[in-house]
């Protein structure tokens, strides 16, 4: 049995990670879960998470949330 994570099977891990990051974002920013999901799915953080070579899938939800917040802060200061 092959247990390696690749770009072909990474999609199996994403829903759980995305949902938890969105829950944290929605709670912290007082937005709906749908708005939080949209924000995350449209972020560079999600694009990097969905690319196996970045190994961002190793991160837990809090670390991914922090990546997202840092990205949004940086985007706001540009």
Secondary structure, DSSP 8 states (H G I E B T S, - for coil): ------TTTTHHHHHHHHHHHHHHHHHHHT--HHHHHHHHHTSHHHHHHT-GGG-GGGS-HHHHHHHHHHHHHHHHT-
